[in-house]
Amino acid sequence: MEKGKAACDKSPTLEETWLKEELSKRVCNGTYDERVIREKVDVVKVVGANKIEIVLKKER
């Protein structure tokens, strides 16, 4: 998200608000919690405009 169009001019633009809402719904049971996201999420892949895949860390 930091490099965006500077790294690839065809890179889709994601709104930070939308991304936080998606992470809240999919990872945090509806309430955004950055600590929970850091503990659970390994990678967020952008696969299209407003489309992401969330790869969770493997359980230890």
CHARMM-style PDB file with segment names, atoms N, HN, CA, C and O in Angstrom:
ATOM      1  N   MET     1       0.818  -1.185   0.000  1.00  0.00      PROA
ATOM      2  CA  MET     1       0.000   0.000   0.000  1.00  0.00      PROA
ATOM      3  C   MET     1       0.866   1.256   0.000  1.00  0.00      PROA
ATOM      4  O   MET     1       0.457   2.301  -0.507  1.00  0.00      PROA
ATOM      5  N   GLU     2       2.055   1.149   0.567  1.00  0.00      PROA
ATOM      6  HN  GLU     2       2.388   0.300   0.978  1.00  0.00      PROA
ATOM      7  CA  GLU     2       2.915   2.318   0.651  1.00  0.00      PROA
ATOM      8  C   GLU     2       3.441   2.749  -0.720  1.00  0.00      PROA
ATOM      9  O   GLU     2       3.594   3.946  -0.962  1.00  0.00      PROA
ATOM     10  N   LYS     3       3.721   1.802  -1.622  1.00  0.00      PROA
ATOM     11  HN  LYS     3       3.597   0.830  -1.426  1.00  0.00      PROA
ATOM     12  CA  LYS     3       4.341   2.144  -2.898  1.00  0.00      PROA
ATOM     13  C   LYS     3       3.312   2.481  -3.968  1.00  0.00      PROA
ATOM     14  O   LYS     3       3.521   3.402  -4.758  1.00  0.00      PROA
ATOM     15  N   GLY     4       2.217   1.755  -4.003  1.00  0.00      PROA
ATOM     16  HN  GLY     4       2.048   1.007  -3.361  1.00  0.00      PROA
ATOM     17  CA  GLY     4       1.109   2.034  -4.910  1.00  0.00      PROA
ATOM     18  C   GLY     4       1.500   2.274  -6.340  1.00  0.00      PROA
ATOM     19  O   GLY     4       2.268   1.507  -6.920  1.00  0.00      PROA
ATOM     20  N   LYS     5       0.978   3.334  -6.910  1.00  0.00      PROA
ATOM     21  HN  LYS     5       0.354   3.957  -6.439  1.00  0.00      PROA
ATOM     22  CA  LYS     5       1.177   3.655  -8.323  1.00  0.00      PROA
ATOM     23  C   LYS     5       2.632   3.951  -8.659  1.00  0.00      PROA
ATOM     24  O   LYS     5       3.027   3.805  -9.816  1.00  0.00      PROA
ATOM     25  N   ALA     6       3.443   4.362  -7.688  1.00  0.00      PROA
ATOM     26  HN  ALA     6       3.122   4.480  -6.748  1.00  0.00      PROA
ATOM     27  CA  ALA     6       4.851   4.635  -7.956  1.00  0.00      PROA
ATOM     28  C   ALA     6       5.576   3.348  -8.369  1.00  0.00      PROA
ATOM     29  O   ALA     6       6.488   3.388  -9.195  1.00  0.00      PROA
ATOM     30  N   ALA     7       5.176   2.220  -7.802  1.00  0.00      PROA
ATOM     31  HN  ALA     7       4.436   2.188  -7.131  1.00  0.00      PROA
ATOM     32  CA  ALA     7       5.808   0.937  -8.125  1.00  0.00      PROA
ATOM     33  C   ALA     7       5.191   0.306  -9.361  1.00  0.00      PROA
ATOM     34  O   ALA     7       5.880  -0.365 -10.129  1.00  0.00      PROA
ATOM     35  N   CYS     8       3.895   0.519  -9.558  1.00  0.00      PROA
ATOM     36  HN  CYS     8       3.335   1.065  -8.934  1.00  0.00      PROA
ATOM     37  CA  CYS     8       3.201  -0.087 -10.698  1.00  0.00      PROA
ATOM     38  C   CYS     8       2.019   0.795 -11.071  1.00  0.00      PROA
ATOM     39  O   CYS     8       1.070   0.930 -10.299  1.00  0.00      PROA
ATOM     40  N   ASP     9       2.080   1.395 -12.257  1.00  0.00      PROA
ATOM     41  HN  ASP     9       2.852   1.285 -12.884  1.00  0.00      PROA
ATOM     42  CA  ASP     9       1.017   2.332 -12.640  1.00  0.00      PROA
ATOM     43  C   ASP     9      -0.336   1.658 -12.847  1.00  0.00      PROA
ATOM     44  O   ASP     9      -1.351   2.349 -12.939  1.00  0.00      PROA
ATOM     45  N   LYS    10      -0.377   0.329 -12.922  1.00  0.00      PROA
ATOM     46  HN  LYS    10       0.447  -0.232 -12.848  1.00  0.00      PROA
ATOM     47  CA  LYS    10      -1.638  -0.392 -13.066  1.00  0.00      PROA
ATOM     48  C   LYS    10      -2.146  -0.926 -11.723  1.00  0.00      PROA
ATOM     49  O   LYS    10      -3.130  -1.663 -11.668  1.00  0.00      PROA
ATOM     50  N   SER    11      -1.472  -0.551 -10.667  1.00  0.00      PROA
ATOM     51  HN  SER    11      -0.672   0.047 -10.713  1.00  0.00      PROA
ATOM     52  CA  SER    11      -1.834  -0.984  -9.325  1.00  0.00      PROA
ATOM     53  C   SER    11      -3.200  -0.425  -8.928  1.00  0.00      PROA
ATOM     54  O   SER    11      -3.442   0.774  -9.064  1.00  0.00      PROA
ATOM     55  N   PRO    12      -4.108  -1.302  -8.431  1.00  0.00      PROA
ATOM     56  CA  PRO    12      -5.410  -0.777  -7.993  1.00  0.00      PROA
ATOM     57  C   PRO    12      -5.255   0.082  -6.743  1.00  0.00      PROA
ATOM     58  O   PRO    12      -4.352  -0.143  -5.937  1.00  0.00      PROA
ATOM     59  N   THR    13      -6.124   1.052  -6.586  1.00  0.00      PROA
ATOM     60  HN  THR    13      -6.857   1.235  -7.241  1.00  0.00      PROA
ATOM     61  CA  THR    13      -6.103   1.925  -5.421  1.00  0.00      PROA
ATOM     62  C   THR    13      -7.083   1.393  -4.383  1.00  0.00      PROA
ATOM     63  O   THR    13      -8.246   1.132  -4.690  1.00  0.00      PROA
ATOM     64  N   LEU    14      -6.606   1.236  -3.163  1.00  0.00      PROA
ATOM     65  HN  LEU    14      -5.661   1.448  -2.914  1.00  0.00      PROA
ATOM     66  CA  LEU    14      -7.468   0.813  -2.061  1.00  0.00      PROA
ATOM     67  C   LEU    14      -7.561   1.953  -1.062  1.00  0.00      PROA
ATOM     68  O   LEU    14      -6.565   2.597  -0.733  1.00  0.00      PROA
ATOM     69  N   GLU    15      -8.754   2.184  -0.595  1.00  0.00      PROA
ATOM     70  HN  GLU    15      -9.563   1.660  -0.862  1.00  0.00      PROA
ATOM     71  CA  GLU    15      -8.947   3.183   0.446  1.00  0.00      PROA
ATOM     72  C   GLU    15      -8.615   2.546   1.789  1.00  0.00      PROA
ATOM     73  O   GLU    15      -9.038   1.425   2.071  1.00  0.00      PROA
ATOM     74  N   GLU    16      -7.863   3.255   2.610  1.00  0.00      PROA
ATOM     75  HN  GLU    16      -7.519   4.166   2.381  1.00  0.00      PROA
ATOM     76  CA  GLU    16      -7.474   2.742   3.918  1.00  0.00      PROA
ATOM     77  C   GLU    16      -8.699   2.413   4.774  1.00  0.00      PROA
ATOM     78  O   GLU    16      -8.706   1.414   5.493  1.00  0.00      PROA
ATOM     79  N   THR    17      -9.721   3.244   4.696  1.00  0.00      PROA
ATOM     80  HN  THR    17      -9.715   4.055   4.112  1.00  0.00      PROA
ATOM     81  CA  THR    17     -10.945   3.018   5.461  1.00  0.00      PROA
ATOM     82  C   THR    17     -11.586   1.691   5.062  1.00  0.00      PROA
ATOM     83  O   THR    17     -11.987   0.904   5.920  1.00  0.00      PROA
ATOM     84  N   TRP    18     -11.679   1.447   3.753  1.00  0.00      PROA
ATOM     85  HN  TRP    18     -11.353   2.086   3.056  1.00  0.00      PROA
ATOM     86  CA  TRP    18     -12.259   0.199   3.260  1.00  0.00      PROA
ATOM     87  C   TRP    18     -11.443  -0.996   3.733  1.00  0.00      PROA
ATOM     88  O   TRP    18     -12.011  -1.996   4.171  1.00  0.00      PROA
ATOM     89  N   LEU    19     -10.116  -0.905   3.650  1.00  0.00      PROA
ATOM     90  HN  LEU    19      -9.655  -0.093   3.294  1.00  0.00      PROA
ATOM     91  CA  LEU    19      -9.246  -2.000   4.066  1.00  0.00      PROA
ATOM     92  C   LEU    19      -9.432  -2.296   5.559  1.00  0.00      PROA
ATOM     93  O   LEU    19      -9.518  -3.459   5.952  1.00  0.00      PROA
ATOM     94  N   LYS    20      -9.492  -1.271   6.376  1.00  0.00      PROA
ATOM     95  HN  LYS    20      -9.422  -0.326   6.057  1.00  0.00      PROA
ATOM     96  CA  LYS    20      -9.713  -1.466   7.815  1.00  0.00      PROA
ATOM     97  C   LYS    20     -11.068  -2.120   8.084  1.00  0.00      PROA
ATOM     98  O   LYS    20     -11.184  -2.980   8.957  1.00  0.00      PROA
ATOM     99  N   GLU    21     -12.089  -1.712   7.334  1.00  0.00      PROA
ATOM    100  HN  GLU    21     -11.995  -1.013   6.625  1.00  0.00      PROA
ATOM    101  CA  GLU    21     -13.412  -2.330   7.494  1.00  0.00      PROA
ATOM    102  C   GLU    21     -13.372  -3.814   7.147  1.00  0.00      PROA
ATOM    103  O   GLU    21     -13.952  -4.638   7.855  1.00  0.00      PROA
ATOM    104  N   GLU    22     -12.686  -4.155   6.053  1.00  0.00      PROA
ATOM    105  HN  GLU    22     -12.215  -3.486   5.477  1.00  0.00      PROA
ATOM    106  CA  GLU    22     -12.580  -5.559   5.647  1.00  0.00      PROA
ATOM    107  C   GLU    22     -11.818  -6.377   6.685  1.00  0.00      PROA
ATOM    108  O   GLU    22     -12.236  -7.480   7.037  1.00  0.00      PROA
ATOM    109  N   LEU    23     -10.710  -5.843   7.172  1.00  0.00      PROA
ATOM    110  HN  LEU    23     -10.371  -4.947   6.887  1.00  0.00      PROA
ATOM    111  CA  LEU    23      -9.936  -6.549   8.203  1.00  0.00      PROA
ATOM    112  C   LEU    23     -10.763  -6.693   9.480  1.00  0.00      PROA
ATOM    113  O   LEU    23     -10.700  -7.722  10.154  1.00  0.00      PROA
ATOM    114  N   SER    24     -11.529  -5.668   9.805  1.00  0.00      PROA
ATOM    115  HN  SER    24     -11.580  -4.833   9.258  1.00  0.00      PROA
ATOM    116  CA  SER    24     -12.398  -5.743  10.988  1.00  0.00      PROA
ATOM    117  C   SER    24     -13.392  -6.878  10.861  1.00  0.00      PROA
ATOM    118  O   SER    24     -13.566  -7.667  11.790  1.00  0.00      PROA
ATOM    119  N   LYS    25     -14.050  -6.962   9.705  1.00  0.00      PROA
ATOM    120  HN  LYS    25     -13.909  -6.321   8.950  1.00  0.00      PROA
ATOM    121  CA  LYS    25     -15.063  -7.991   9.482  1.00  0.00      PROA
ATOM    122  C   LYS    25     -14.457  -9.391   9.437  1.00  0.00      PROA
ATOM    123  O   LYS    25     -14.982 -10.326  10.041  1.00  0.00      PROA
ATOM    124  N   ARG    26     -13.350  -9.524   8.717  1.00  0.00      PROA
ATOM    125  HN  ARG    26     -12.923  -8.764   8.226  1.00  0.00      PROA
ATOM    126  CA  ARG    26     -12.803 -10.851   8.447  1.00  0.00      PROA
ATOM    127  C   ARG    26     -11.880 -11.397   9.531  1.00  0.00      PROA
ATOM    128  O   ARG    26     -11.750 -12.611   9.684  1.00  0.00      PROA
ATOM    129  N   VAL    27     -11.240 -10.506  10.281  1.00  0.00      PROA
ATOM    130  HN  VAL    27     -11.346  -9.519  10.157  1.00  0.00      PROA
ATOM    131  CA  VAL    27     -10.234 -10.951  11.254  1.00  0.00      PROA
ATOM    132  C   VAL    27     -10.615 -10.630  12.696  1.00  0.00      PROA
ATOM    133  O   VAL    27     -10.335 -11.416  13.601  1.00  0.00      PROA
ATOM    134  N   CYS    28     -11.249  -9.485  12.913  1.00  0.00      PROA
ATOM    135  HN  CYS    28     -11.477  -8.846  12.178  1.00  0.00      PROA
ATOM    136  CA  CYS    28     -11.459  -8.975  14.275  1.00  0.00      PROA
ATOM    137  C   CYS    28     -12.895  -9.075  14.775  1.00  0.00      PROA
ATOM    138  O   CYS    28     -13.240  -8.424  15.761  1.00  0.00      PROA
ATOM    139  N   ASN    29     -13.727  -9.856  14.137  1.00  0.00      PROA
ATOM    140  HN  ASN    29     -13.447 -10.385  13.336  1.00  0.00      PROA
ATOM    141  CA  ASN    29     -15.133  -9.996  14.560  1.00  0.00      PROA
ATOM    142  C   ASN    29     -15.875  -8.666  14.604  1.00  0.00      PROA
ATOM    143  O   ASN    29     -16.715  -8.450  15.478  1.00  0.00      PROA
ATOM    144  N   GLY    30     -15.567  -7.775  13.665  1.00  0.00      PROA
ATOM    145  HN  GLY    30     -14.885  -7.951  12.955  1.00  0.00      PROA
ATOM    146  CA  GLY    30     -16.332  -6.542  13.531  1.00  0.00      PROA
ATOM    147  C   GLY    30     -15.740  -5.280  14.123  1.00  0.00      PROA
ATOM    148  O   GLY    30     -16.175  -4.182  13.774  1.00  0.00      PROA
ATOM    149  N   THR    31     -14.763  -5.400  15.007  1.00  0.00      PROA
ATOM    150  HN  THR    31     -14.410  -6.291  15.290  1.00  0.00      PROA
ATOM    151  CA  THR    31     -14.147  -4.222  15.622  1.00  0.00      PROA
ATOM    152  C   THR    31     -12.663  -4.193  15.289  1.00  0.00      PROA
ATOM    153  O   THR    31     -11.926  -5.112  15.647  1.00  0.00      PROA
ATOM    154  N   TYR    32     -12.221  -3.137  14.602  1.00  0.00      PROA
ATOM    155  HN  TYR    32     -12.820  -2.391  14.311  1.00  0.00      PROA
ATOM    156  CA  TYR    32     -10.823  -3.042  14.180  1.00  0.00      PROA
ATOM    157  C   TYR    32      -9.892  -3.024  15.387  1.00  0.00      PROA
ATOM    158  O   TYR    32     -10.048  -2.216  16.303  1.00  0.00      PROA
ATOM    159  N   ASP    33      -8.924  -3.931  15.364  1.00  0.00      PROA
ATOM    160  HN  ASP    33      -8.798  -4.587  14.619  1.00  0.00      PROA
ATOM    161  CA  ASP    33      -7.927  -4.018  16.436  1.00  0.00      PROA
ATOM    162  C   ASP    33      -6.588  -4.358  15.794  1.00  0.00      PROA
ATOM    163  O   ASP    33      -6.353  -5.501  15.401  1.00  0.00      PROA
ATOM    164  N   GLU    34      -5.717  -3.364  15.690  1.00  0.00      PROA
ATOM    165  HN  GLU    34      -5.908  -2.436  16.010  1.00  0.00      PROA
ATOM    166  CA  GLU    34      -4.443  -3.552  15.007  1.00  0.00      PROA
ATOM    167  C   GLU    34      -3.588  -4.637  15.662  1.00  0.00      PROA
ATOM    168  O   GLU    34      -2.868  -5.358  14.972  1.00  0.00      PROA
ATOM    169  N   ARG    35      -3.663  -4.757  16.982  1.00  0.00      PROA
ATOM    170  HN  ARG    35      -4.248  -4.171  17.543  1.00  0.00      PROA
ATOM    171  CA  ARG    35      -2.905  -5.795  17.679  1.00  0.00      PROA
ATOM    172  C   ARG    35      -3.340  -7.182  17.224  1.00  0.00      PROA
ATOM    173  O   ARG    35      -2.499  -8.043  16.965  1.00  0.00      PROA
ATOM    174  N   VAL    36      -4.628  -7.399  17.127  1.00  0.00      PROA
ATOM    175  HN  VAL    36      -5.311  -6.699  17.338  1.00  0.00      PROA
ATOM    176  CA  VAL    36      -5.164  -8.697  16.679  1.00  0.00      PROA
ATOM    177  C   VAL    36      -4.725  -8.968  15.244  1.00  0.00      PROA
ATOM    178  O   VAL    36      -4.336 -10.089  14.915  1.00  0.00      PROA
ATOM    179  N   ILE    37      -4.783  -7.958  14.397  1.00  0.00      PROA
ATOM    180  HN  ILE    37      -5.099  -7.048  14.664  1.00  0.00      PROA
ATOM    181  CA  ILE    37      -4.380  -8.121  12.999  1.00  0.00      PROA
ATOM    182  C   ILE    37      -2.910  -8.490  12.912  1.00  0.00      PROA
ATOM    183  O   ILE    37      -2.553  -9.394  12.157  1.00  0.00      PROA
ATOM    184  N   ARG    38      -2.046  -7.815  13.663  1.00  0.00      PROA
ATOM    185  HN  ARG    38      -2.337  -7.080  14.277  1.00  0.00      PROA
ATOM    186  CA  ARG    38      -0.613  -8.131  13.652  1.00  0.00      PROA
ATOM    187  C   ARG    38      -0.350  -9.552  14.144  1.00  0.00      PROA
ATOM    188  O   ARG    38       0.558 -10.223  13.653  1.00  0.00      PROA
ATOM    189  N   GLU    39      -1.134 -10.009  15.105  1.00  0.00      PROA
ATOM    190  HN  GLU    39      -1.872  -9.465  15.504  1.00  0.00      PROA
ATOM    191  CA  GLU    39      -0.957 -11.360  15.642  1.00  0.00      PROA
ATOM    192  C   GLU    39      -1.447 -12.436  14.680  1.00  0.00      PROA
ATOM    193  O   GLU    39      -0.867 -13.520  14.618  1.00  0.00      PROA
ATOM    194  N   LYS    40      -2.515 -12.149  13.925  1.00  0.00      PROA
ATOM    195  HN  LYS    40      -2.987 -11.268  13.976  1.00  0.00      PROA
ATOM    196  CA  LYS    40      -3.164 -13.181  13.121  1.00  0.00      PROA
ATOM    197  C   LYS    40      -2.819 -13.163  11.637  1.00  0.00      PROA
ATOM    198  O   LYS    40      -2.797 -14.216  10.999  1.00  0.00      PROA
ATOM    199  N   VAL    41      -2.548 -11.982  11.073  1.00  0.00      PROA
ATOM    200  HN  VAL    41      -2.566 -11.126  11.590  1.00  0.00      PROA
ATOM    201  CA  VAL    41      -2.403 -11.856   9.622  1.00  0.00      PROA
ATOM    202  C   VAL    41      -0.938 -11.906   9.207  1.00  0.00      PROA
ATOM    203  O   VAL    41      -0.091 -11.192   9.744  1.00  0.00      PROA
ATOM    204  N   ASP    42      -0.665 -12.777   8.230  1.00  0.00      PROA
ATOM    205  HN  ASP    42      -1.353 -13.357   7.794  1.00  0.00      PROA
ATOM    206  CA  ASP    42       0.678 -12.870   7.672  1.00  0.00      PROA
ATOM    207  C   ASP    42       0.808 -11.921   6.482  1.00  0.00      PROA
ATOM    208  O   ASP    42       1.754 -11.136   6.413  1.00  0.00      PROA
ATOM    209  N   VAL    43      -0.149 -11.993   5.538  1.00  0.00      PROA
ATOM    210  HN  VAL    43      -0.917 -12.630   5.594  1.00  0.00      PROA
ATOM    211  CA  VAL    43      -0.076 -11.207   4.311  1.00  0.00      PROA
ATOM    212  C   VAL    43      -1.487 -10.801   3.889  1.00  0.00      PROA
ATOM    213  O   VAL    43      -2.445 -11.557   4.051  1.00  0.00      PROA
ATOM    214  N   VAL    44      -1.590  -9.591   3.343  1.00  0.00      PROA
ATOM    215  HN  VAL    44      -0.812  -8.977   3.211  1.00  0.00      PROA
ATOM    216  CA  VAL    44      -2.813  -9.160   2.676  1.00  0.00      PROA
ATOM    217  C   VAL    44      -2.447  -8.995   1.203  1.00  0.00      PROA
ATOM    218  O   VAL    44      -1.634  -8.142   0.847  1.00  0.00      PROA
ATOM    219  N   LYS    45      -3.056  -9.822   0.354  1.00  0.00      PROA
ATOM    220  HN  LYS    45      -3.716 -10.515   0.643  1.00  0.00      PROA
ATOM    221  CA  LYS    45      -2.792  -9.764  -1.085  1.00  0.00      PROA
ATOM    222  C   LYS    45      -3.889  -8.973  -1.769  1.00  0.00      PROA
ATOM    223  O   LYS    45      -5.075  -9.223  -1.553  1.00  0.00      PROA
ATOM    224  N   VAL    46      -3.488  -8.018  -2.596  1.00  0.00      PROA
ATOM    225  HN  VAL    46      -2.525  -7.816  -2.772  1.00  0.00      PROA
ATOM    226  CA  VAL    46      -4.439  -7.257  -3.401  1.00  0.00      PROA
ATOM    227  C   VAL    46      -4.584  -8.000  -4.715  1.00  0.00      PROA
ATOM    228  O   VAL    46      -3.620  -8.146  -5.467  1.00  0.00      PROA
ATOM    229  N   VAL    47      -5.803  -8.473  -4.988  1.00  0.00      PROA
ATOM    230  HN  VAL    47      -6.585  -8.354  -4.377  1.00  0.00      PROA
ATOM    231  CA  VAL    47      -6.031  -9.271  -6.199  1.00  0.00      PROA
ATOM    232  C   VAL    47      -6.886  -8.537  -7.224  1.00  0.00      PROA
ATOM    233  O   VAL    47      -7.191  -9.087  -8.283  1.00  0.00      PROA
ATOM    234  N   GLY    48      -7.272  -7.316  -6.925  1.00  0.00      PROA
ATOM    235  HN  GLY    48      -7.024  -6.870  -6.066  1.00  0.00      PROA
ATOM    236  CA  GLY    48      -8.061  -6.502  -7.847  1.00  0.00      PROA
ATOM    237  C   GLY    48      -8.595  -5.293  -7.117  1.00  0.00      PROA
ATOM    238  O   GLY    48      -8.327  -5.090  -5.933  1.00  0.00      PROA
ATOM    239  N   ALA    49      -9.355  -4.493  -7.844  1.00  0.00      PROA
ATOM    240  HN  ALA    49      -9.572  -4.657  -8.806  1.00  0.00      PROA
ATOM    241  CA  ALA    49      -9.950  -3.309  -7.234  1.00  0.00      PROA
ATOM    242  C   ALA    49     -10.943  -3.743  -6.161  1.00  0.00      PROA
ATOM    243  O   ALA    49     -11.923  -4.430  -6.449  1.00  0.00      PROA
ATOM    244  N   ASN    50     -10.681  -3.338  -4.936  1.00  0.00      PROA
ATOM    245  HN  ASN    50      -9.885  -2.780  -4.703  1.00  0.00      PROA
ATOM    246  CA  ASN    50     -11.506  -3.704  -3.778  1.00  0.00      PROA
ATOM    247  C   ASN    50     -11.666  -5.202  -3.608  1.00  0.00      PROA
ATOM    248  O   ASN    50     -12.718  -5.686  -3.192  1.00  0.00      PROA
ATOM    249  N   LYS    51     -10.603  -5.933  -3.937  1.00  0.00      PROA
ATOM    250  HN  LYS    51      -9.748  -5.540  -4.275  1.00  0.00      PROA
ATOM    251  CA  LYS    51     -10.586  -7.377  -3.719  1.00  0.00      PROA
ATOM    252  C   LYS    51      -9.257  -7.737  -3.068  1.00  0.00      PROA
ATOM    253  O   LYS    51      -8.189  -7.435  -3.601  1.00  0.00      PROA
ATOM    254  N   ILE    52      -9.334  -8.387  -1.905  1.00  0.00      PROA
ATOM    255  HN  ILE    52     -10.202  -8.632  -1.471  1.00  0.00      PROA
ATOM    256  CA  ILE    52      -8.126  -8.796  -1.193  1.00  0.00      PROA
ATOM    257  C   ILE    52      -8.240 -10.247  -0.763  1.00  0.00      PROA
ATOM    258  O   ILE    52      -9.336 -10.790  -0.618  1.00  0.00      PROA
ATOM    259  N   GLU    53      -7.087 -10.859  -0.562  1.00  0.00      PROA
ATOM    260  HN  GLU    53      -6.197 -10.418  -0.679  1.00  0.00      PROA
ATOM    261  CA  GLU    53      -6.992 -12.172   0.060  1.00  0.00      PROA
ATOM    262  C   GLU    53      -6.178 -11.989   1.325  1.00  0.00      PROA
ATOM    263  O   GLU    53      -5.130 -11.343   1.314  1.00  0.00      PROA
ATOM    264  N   ILE    54      -6.661 -12.555   2.405  1.00  0.00      PROA
ATOM    265  HN  ILE    54      -7.512 -13.079   2.414  1.00  0.00      PROA
ATOM    266  CA  ILE    54      -5.954 -12.449   3.687  1.00  0.00      PROA
ATOM    267  C   ILE    54      -5.371 -13.799   4.008  1.00  0.00      PROA
ATOM    268  O   ILE    54      -6.092 -14.793   4.106  1.00  0.00      PROA
ATOM    269  N   VAL    55      -4.055 -13.836   4.174  1.00  0.00      PROA
ATOM    270  HN  VAL    55      -3.470 -13.029   4.095  1.00  0.00      PROA
ATOM    271  CA  VAL    55      -3.362 -15.070   4.538  1.00  0.00      PROA
ATOM    272  C   VAL    55      -3.022 -14.979   6.022  1.00  0.00      PROA
ATOM    273  O   VAL    55      -2.271 -14.103   6.452  1.00  0.00      PROA
ATOM    274  N   LEU    56      -3.584 -15.895   6.788  1.00  0.00      PROA
ATOM    275  HN  LEU    56      -4.193 -16.607   6.439  1.00  0.00      PROA
ATOM    276  CA  LEU    56      -3.350 -15.893   8.225  1.00  0.00      PROA
ATOM    277  C   LEU    56      -2.055 -16.606   8.580  1.00  0.00      PROA
ATOM    278  O   LEU    56      -1.600 -17.493   7.857  1.00  0.00      PROA
ATOM    279  N   LYS    57      -1.472 -16.210   9.691  1.00  0.00      PROA
ATOM    280  HN  LYS    57      -1.841 -15.489  10.278  1.00  0.00      PROA
ATOM    281  CA  LYS    57      -0.278 -16.883  10.187  1.00  0.00      PROA
ATOM    282  C   LYS    57      -0.668 -18.285  10.617  1.00  0.00      PROA
ATOM    283  O   LYS    57      -1.791 -18.518  11.064  1.00  0.00      PROA
ATOM    284  N   LYS    58       0.261 -19.210  10.481  1.00  0.00      PROA
ATOM    285  HN  LYS    58       1.173 -19.020  10.118  1.00  0.00      PROA
ATOM    286  CA  LYS    58      -0.019 -20.574  10.895  1.00  0.00      PROA
ATOM    287  C   LYS    58      -0.060 -20.644  12.411  1.00  0.00      PROA
ATOM    288  O   LYS    58       0.741 -20.019  13.106  1.00  0.00      PROA
ATOM    289  N   GLU    59      -1.011 -21.417  12.900  1.00  0.00      PROA
ATOM    290  HN  GLU    59      -1.661 -21.925  12.335  1.00  0.00      PROA
ATOM    291  CA  GLU    59      -1.124 -21.608  14.358  1.00  0.00      PROA
ATOM    292  C   GLU    59       0.111 -22.325  14.864  1.00  0.00      PROA
ATOM    293  O   GLU    59       0.624 -23.231  14.207  1.00  0.00      PROA
ATOM    294  N   ARG    60       0.583 -21.926  16.019  1.00  0.00      PROA
ATOM    295  HN  ARG    60       0.166 -21.191  16.553  1.00  0.00      PROA
ATOM    296  CA  ARG    60       1.800 -22.557  16.577  1.00  0.00      PROA
ATOM    297  C   ARG    60       1.446 -23.539  17.620  1.00  0.00      PROA
ATOM    298  OT1 ARG    60       2.330 -24.168  18.201  1.00  0.00      PROA
TER     299      ARG     60
END
